[in-house]
Amino acid sequence: SRVVAILEESEDCVRFETQNSHYHLSMSPFPLAAVSPLPVRLAACA
């Protein structure tokens, strides 16, 4: 589903809402991934 809102963004976690669900993602062991994500093209290649 499409993301409709980003509820929280920190070094430790990301919380967001899609059209039909809420997600809470822990960024451990890569805490900076929440605040400086890779561009989609690079992330797809990783």
Secondary structure, DSSP 8 states (H G I E B T S, - for coil): --EEEEEEE-SSEEEEEESS-EEEEE-TT-GGGGTS---HHHHHH-
